[in-house]
Amino acid sequence: KTQIGVWAIKDLHETSTIVTELTRSAFLYLSVYPLIDLIVIAIAVLLYTPLVCVNPIVVPILASYAGVVLRLVIILVAFFRTIFPKMRKEVVVPITIWKVTTFASPLMFTMTIQRISRPLVNLLVARLAPSKCAATEALAVLTATYPLGHIVYGWLNELRPIIPAFGQAGIDKSNRVISGAKMGIFSFVLTAVSALICFSTFWIPAVSISILEYVVGVSYKLALQSVIPLKMFAFLCFAVGIRAPLSGWLTLHKQTKLIAPSGAVRVATCLTLLFTLPYLGLSGASMGVLALVFSFFTESITVVVAASIYAFWVVCKARRSKLLRRNEIECSLVKDDIDKENNNDLSAIVTNHKNNLSD
């Protein structure tokens, strides 16, 4: 509720006064929200309350708070029931602040970059629009397509914490470790399911328009403008399906520093395309989604390169260790042979000496 909000929303995005005031109110109500966590949809319950008619903007905000509070409660209960008792036991390797910082800071950097990429797209799409009316329509299309596109591929991000959780010993009483091959098959199947849902939903215009018009509740004109951006969103399942398990694998091996460059590559790609595509005749929501899709893929490629480099280093290290062990074994055998020959020679000398004395 300060002049900074007016500058950041109205001046930068070139929106109308009504849109600016509504957006500032929404951000004011959401000011405490980042302290909890991510958004989880719970609007269905609130749609049957009087808030829909009195103050509709409060409905998604309260739904967001309800979702993240429930998520926080579930995580805390699981933590104190399963993780905390193990942490109280004696730890072989002590956990220091430096270890936690070096491990968590690359993840924090990457997540921060991922969070700001979409607001950055909104900002530049609005700023580069030919008029205020076009900017408002583009932002409306992005607002309608972001959540819908995220529903069908966003759950693939959960592969990132699953890999470290099930890829190490001690996860259950049997001390079972799930192999990397099984994790790869599992990730491939989930990505294929997500791709099937994406393309069967977004690449059939009648289906996507019906969902936007009758489920989301937008106008037919806005739904028609959202068809092409949704078709682009369908390809994000492949980028996330590659990035998430490989990021989890690097996290399992405590190589989070190799994940950090992917965030910088994502932002650099997004900015480059957003400033380049207008010269190719693209604008509006389609330009923003196209830049976002390409930035996702460049981020995934960066993670693939990082994982490949680490895997190559692990293989080289294993071969070197195997070669050193082989050399140690060979040296030990040679030493044994030399000692055996020396003992035989010594025995022969003693025997000859005894024979000479007896003669």
C-alpha positions as CSV (number, residue, x, y, z in Angstrom):
1,K,0.0,0.0,0.0
2,T,2.8,2.4,-0.8
3,Q,3.9,4.3,-3.9
4,I,6.4,1.5,-4.7
5,G,3.4,-0.8,-5.4
6,V,1.9,1.7,-7.8
7,W,5.3,2.0,-9.6
8,A,5.8,-1.8,-9.7
9,I,2.3,-2.7,-10.9
10,K,0.9,0.2,-12.8
11,D,3.9,1.9,-14.2
12,L,6.0,-1.2,-15.0
13,H,3.2,-3.4,-16.2
14,E,1.2,-0.5,-17.7
15,T,-2.1,-1.7,-16.2
16,S,-5.3,0.2,-15.6
17,T,-6.1,1.8,-12.2
18,I,-8.7,-0.9,-11.3
19,V,-6.3,-3.7,-12.1
20,T,-3.6,-2.0,-10.1
21,E,-5.7,-1.5,-7.0
22,L,-6.9,-5.1,-7.1
23,T,-3.4,-6.4,-7.5
24,R,-2.0,-4.3,-4.7
25,S,-4.8,-5.5,-2.4
26,A,-4.0,-9.1,-3.3
27,F,-0.3,-8.6,-2.6
28,L,-1.1,-6.9,0.7
29,Y,-3.2,-9.9,1.8
30,L,-0.5,-12.3,0.7
31,S,2.3,-10.5,2.5
32,V,2.6,-13.2,5.1
33,Y,2.1,-16.1,2.7
34,P,5.8,-16.5,1.6
35,L,6.7,-17.4,5.3
36,I,4.8,-20.6,5.0
37,D,5.3,-22.3,1.6
38,L,3.9,-23.1,-1.8
39,I,0.3,-22.7,-3.1
40,V,-2.1,-25.6,-2.8
41,I,-5.6,-25.1,-4.3
42,A,-8.5,-25.3,-1.9
43,I,-11.0,-22.9,-3.7
44,A,-13.7,-25.5,-4.1
45,V,-14.8,-25.1,-0.5
46,L,-14.7,-21.4,-0.4
47,L,-16.8,-21.0,-3.6
48,Y,-19.9,-21.8,-1.5
49,T,-19.4,-19.1,1.0
50,P,-20.7,-15.5,0.8
51,L,-17.1,-14.2,0.1
52,V,-17.7,-15.0,-3.6
53,C,-20.2,-12.1,-3.8
54,V,-18.8,-9.8,-1.1
55,N,-15.1,-9.9,-1.9
56,P,-14.2,-12.5,-4.5
57,I,-10.4,-11.7,-4.5
58,V,-10.2,-13.1,-0.9
59,V,-11.4,-16.6,-2.1
60,P,-8.1,-17.7,-3.8
61,I,-6.0,-16.0,-1.1
62,L,-7.8,-17.8,1.8
63,A,-7.6,-21.0,-0.2
64,S,-3.8,-20.6,-0.6
65,Y,-3.4,-20.1,3.1
66,A,-5.6,-23.1,3.9
67,G,-3.6,-25.3,1.6
68,V,-0.2,-24.3,2.8
69,V,-1.2,-24.5,6.5
70,L,-2.4,-28.1,5.9
71,R,0.8,-28.9,4.0
72,L,2.9,-27.5,6.9
73,V,0.9,-29.5,9.5
74,I,1.4,-32.7,7.5
75,I,5.2,-32.1,7.1
76,L,5.6,-31.2,10.8
77,V,3.8,-34.3,11.9
78,A,5.8,-36.5,9.6
79,F,9.0,-34.9,10.7
80,F,8.5,-35.3,14.5
81,R,7.2,-38.9,14.0
82,T,9.9,-40.2,11.7
83,I,12.9,-37.9,11.3
84,F,13.3,-36.2,14.7
85,P,13.7,-39.4,16.8
86,K,16.6,-40.5,14.5
87,M,18.2,-37.1,14.7
88,R,18.4,-37.4,18.5
89,K,20.6,-40.5,18.2
90,E,24.3,-40.3,17.9
91,V,25.4,-39.2,14.4
92,V,28.5,-40.7,12.9
93,V,29.2,-37.6,10.8
94,P,28.5,-34.4,12.7
95,I,26.3,-31.8,11.0
96,T,27.8,-28.3,11.0
97,I,26.4,-25.0,10.0
98,W,28.9,-24.8,7.1
99,K,27.8,-28.2,5.7
100,V,24.2,-27.2,5.9
101,T,24.9,-23.8,4.3
102,T,27.0,-25.3,1.4
103,F,24.4,-28.0,0.8
104,A,21.2,-25.8,1.0
105,S,22.4,-22.5,-0.5
106,P,22.5,-23.8,-4.1
107,L,19.0,-25.2,-3.7
108,M,17.7,-21.9,-2.3
109,F,19.3,-20.0,-5.1
110,T,17.8,-22.3,-7.7
111,M,14.3,-22.2,-6.1
112,T,14.4,-18.4,-5.9
113,I,15.3,-18.2,-9.6
114,Q,12.5,-20.5,-10.4
115,R,10.0,-18.5,-8.4
116,I,10.9,-15.2,-10.0
117,S,10.9,-16.4,-13.6
118,R,7.2,-16.2,-14.1
119,P,6.7,-12.8,-12.5
120,L,9.6,-11.7,-14.8
121,V,7.7,-13.0,-17.8
122,N,4.6,-11.2,-16.7
123,L,6.5,-7.9,-16.3
124,L,8.2,-8.0,-19.7
125,V,5.2,-9.2,-21.6
126,A,3.2,-6.3,-20.2
127,R,6.0,-3.8,-20.8
128,L,6.6,-5.0,-24.4
129,A,2.9,-5.0,-25.3
130,P,1.9,-2.5,-28.0
131,S,-0.9,-1.0,-25.9
132,K,-2.4,-1.1,-22.4
133,C,-5.4,-3.1,-23.6
134,A,-3.0,-5.7,-25.2
135,A,-1.0,-5.8,-22.0
136,T,-4.1,-6.4,-19.9
137,E,-5.3,-9.2,-22.2
138,A,-1.9,-10.8,-22.2
139,L,-1.7,-10.8,-18.4
140,A,-5.2,-12.2,-18.3
141,V,-4.2,-15.1,-20.6
142,L,-1.1,-15.8,-18.6
143,T,-3.1,-15.8,-15.4
144,A,-5.5,-18.3,-16.8
145,T,-3.0,-20.6,-18.4
146,Y,-0.3,-20.7,-15.7
147,P,-2.3,-22.7,-13.1
148,L,-4.0,-24.9,-15.6
149,G,-0.7,-25.8,-17.3
150,H,1.0,-26.4,-13.9
151,I,-1.7,-28.8,-12.8
152,V,-0.8,-31.4,-15.4
153,Y,3.0,-31.3,-15.1
154,G,3.8,-29.7,-11.8
155,W,3.5,-32.9,-9.8
156,L,6.6,-34.2,-11.7
157,N,8.6,-31.8,-9.5
158,E,8.0,-34.2,-6.6
159,L,10.5,-36.6,-8.2
160,R,13.2,-34.3,-6.9
161,P,12.7,-35.2,-3.2
162,I,11.7,-38.8,-3.9
163,I,15.0,-39.8,-5.4
164,P,17.1,-38.8,-2.3
165,A,14.5,-40.3,0.0
166,F,14.4,-43.7,-1.5
167,G,17.9,-43.9,-2.9
168,Q,19.8,-44.4,0.3
169,A,19.8,-47.0,3.1
170,G,17.8,-46.7,6.2
171,I,14.5,-45.7,4.8
172,D,12.6,-48.6,6.3
173,K,13.2,-51.6,8.6
174,S,14.5,-53.8,5.8
175,N,17.2,-51.2,5.0
176,R,16.1,-51.4,1.3
177,V,17.7,-49.2,-1.4
178,I,15.8,-48.7,-4.7
179,S,18.2,-48.9,-7.6
180,G,18.8,-46.1,-10.0
181,A,17.4,-48.1,-12.9
182,K,14.0,-48.5,-11.1
183,M,14.0,-44.8,-10.3
184,G,14.7,-44.0,-13.9
185,I,11.8,-46.3,-15.1
186,F,9.5,-44.7,-12.5
187,S,10.4,-41.2,-13.7
188,F,9.9,-42.2,-17.3
189,V,6.5,-43.6,-16.7
190,L,5.3,-40.6,-14.7
191,T,6.6,-38.3,-17.5
192,A,4.8,-40.3,-20.1
193,V,1.6,-40.1,-18.1
194,S,2.0,-36.4,-17.7
195,A,2.7,-36.0,-21.5
196,L,-0.4,-38.1,-22.3
197,I,-2.6,-35.8,-20.1
198,C,-1.0,-32.6,-21.5
199,F,-1.4,-33.4,-25.2
200,S,-4.8,-35.0,-24.9
201,T,-6.0,-31.9,-23.0
202,F,-4.2,-29.0,-24.5
203,W,-3.8,-30.0,-28.1
204,I,-7.5,-30.6,-28.6
205,P,-8.9,-27.1,-28.8
206,A,-12.5,-28.2,-28.0
207,V,-11.2,-29.8,-24.7
208,S,-9.0,-26.9,-23.6
209,I,-11.6,-24.2,-24.5
210,S,-14.3,-26.1,-22.6
211,I,-12.1,-26.4,-19.5
212,L,-11.2,-22.7,-19.6
213,E,-14.8,-21.6,-20.3
214,Y,-16.8,-23.9,-18.0
215,V,-14.3,-25.0,-15.3
216,V,-12.1,-22.0,-14.9
217,G,-14.9,-19.6,-15.8
218,V,-13.2,-17.3,-18.3
219,S,-14.9,-15.8,-21.4
220,Y,-14.9,-17.5,-24.8
221,K,-12.7,-14.8,-26.2
222,L,-10.1,-15.3,-23.5
223,A,-10.3,-19.0,-23.8
224,L,-9.7,-18.8,-27.5
225,Q,-6.6,-16.6,-26.9
226,S,-5.3,-19.2,-24.4
227,V,-5.3,-22.2,-26.8
228,I,-1.8,-21.6,-28.3
229,P,-0.1,-20.9,-24.9
230,L,-1.6,-24.1,-23.5
231,K,-0.3,-26.1,-26.5
232,M,3.2,-24.7,-25.6
233,F,2.7,-25.6,-21.9
234,A,2.2,-29.2,-23.0
235,F,6.0,-29.6,-23.7
236,L,7.0,-28.6,-20.2
237,C,6.3,-32.1,-18.9
238,F,9.4,-33.3,-20.8
239,A,11.7,-30.6,-19.4
240,V,10.5,-31.1,-15.8
241,G,10.5,-34.9,-16.2
242,I,14.2,-34.7,-17.1
243,R,15.2,-32.0,-14.6
244,A,13.5,-33.3,-11.5
245,P,15.0,-36.8,-11.2
246,L,18.5,-35.7,-12.1
247,S,18.3,-32.8,-9.6
248,G,17.2,-35.4,-7.0
249,W,20.1,-37.7,-8.0
250,L,22.6,-34.9,-7.6
251,T,21.0,-34.0,-4.2
252,L,21.3,-37.6,-3.1
253,H,25.1,-37.4,-3.7
254,K,25.3,-34.0,-2.0
255,Q,26.3,-32.2,-5.3
256,T,23.8,-29.4,-5.0
257,K,26.4,-26.9,-6.2
258,L,26.2,-28.5,-9.6
259,I,22.5,-27.6,-9.8
260,A,22.9,-23.9,-9.1
261,P,24.1,-22.9,-12.7
262,S,20.8,-24.2,-14.1
263,G,18.8,-21.3,-12.5
264,A,21.1,-18.7,-14.0
265,V,20.9,-20.3,-17.4
266,R,17.1,-20.3,-17.1
267,V,16.8,-16.6,-16.4
268,A,19.4,-15.7,-19.0
269,T,17.5,-17.7,-21.7
270,C,14.2,-16.2,-20.7
271,L,15.4,-12.6,-20.8
272,T,17.2,-13.2,-24.1
273,L,14.1,-14.5,-25.8
274,L,11.8,-11.9,-24.3
275,F,13.9,-9.2,-25.8
276,T,14.5,-11.0,-29.1
277,L,11.1,-12.5,-30.0
278,P,9.4,-9.1,-30.5
279,Y,11.7,-8.5,-33.4
280,L,10.4,-11.7,-34.9
281,G,6.8,-10.5,-34.8
282,L,5.8,-12.3,-31.6
283,S,4.1,-10.5,-28.6
284,G,1.6,-11.1,-25.9
285,A,1.1,-14.3,-23.9
286,S,2.4,-16.6,-26.6
287,M,5.7,-14.8,-26.5
288,G,5.9,-15.1,-22.7
289,V,5.0,-18.8,-22.7
290,L,7.4,-19.6,-25.5
291,A,10.3,-17.9,-23.7
292,L,9.3,-19.8,-20.5
293,V,9.3,-23.2,-22.3
294,F,12.7,-22.6,-23.9
295,S,14.1,-21.5,-20.5
296,F,12.8,-24.7,-18.9
297,F,14.5,-26.8,-21.6
298,T,17.8,-24.9,-21.3
299,E,17.7,-25.4,-17.5
300,S,17.1,-29.1,-18.0
301,I,20.0,-29.4,-20.4
302,T,22.2,-27.7,-17.9
303,V,21.2,-30.2,-15.2
304,V,21.8,-33.0,-17.7
305,V,25.3,-31.7,-18.4
306,A,26.0,-31.3,-14.7
307,A,24.8,-34.8,-13.9
308,S,26.9,-36.2,-16.8
309,I,30.0,-34.5,-15.6
310,Y,29.5,-35.8,-12.0
311,A,28.7,-39.3,-13.3
312,F,31.9,-39.3,-15.5
313,W,33.9,-38.2,-12.4
314,V,32.4,-40.9,-10.3
315,V,33.3,-43.6,-13.0
316,C,36.8,-42.3,-13.3
317,K,37.2,-42.3,-9.6
318,A,35.9,-45.8,-9.3
319,R,38.3,-47.0,-12.1
320,R,41.2,-45.3,-10.4
321,S,40.4,-46.9,-7.1
322,K,40.0,-50.3,-8.7
323,L,43.4,-49.8,-10.4
324,L,45.0,-48.8,-7.2
325,R,43.6,-51.8,-5.4
326,R,44.8,-54.0,-8.2
327,N,48.3,-52.5,-8.0
328,E,48.3,-53.0,-4.2
329,I,47.3,-56.6,-4.6
330,E,50.0,-57.2,-7.3
331,C,52.6,-55.5,-5.1
332,S,51.6,-57.6,-2.2
333,L,51.8,-60.8,-4.3
334,V,55.2,-59.8,-5.6
335,K,56.4,-59.0,-2.1
336,D,55.2,-62.4,-0.9
337,D,57.0,-64.1,-3.8
338,I,60.2,-62.2,-3.0
339,D,59.9,-63.1,0.7
340,K,59.3,-66.7,-0.2
341,E,62.4,-66.8,-2.5
342,N,64.5,-65.1,0.2
343,N,63.3,-67.6,2.8
344,N,64.1,-70.5,0.4
345,D,67.6,-69.1,-0.3
346,L,68.2,-68.6,3.4
347,S,67.1,-72.2,4.0
348,A,69.4,-73.5,1.3
349,I,72.4,-71.5,2.8
350,V,71.7,-72.9,6.3
351,T,71.4,-76.4,4.9
352,N,74.7,-76.1,3.0
353,H,76.4,-74.7,6.1
354,K,75.2,-77.6,8.2
355,N,76.4,-80.1,5.6
356,N,79.8,-78.4,5.6
357,L,80.0,-78.7,9.3
358,S,79.1,-82.4,9.3
359,D,81.8,-83.1,6.7
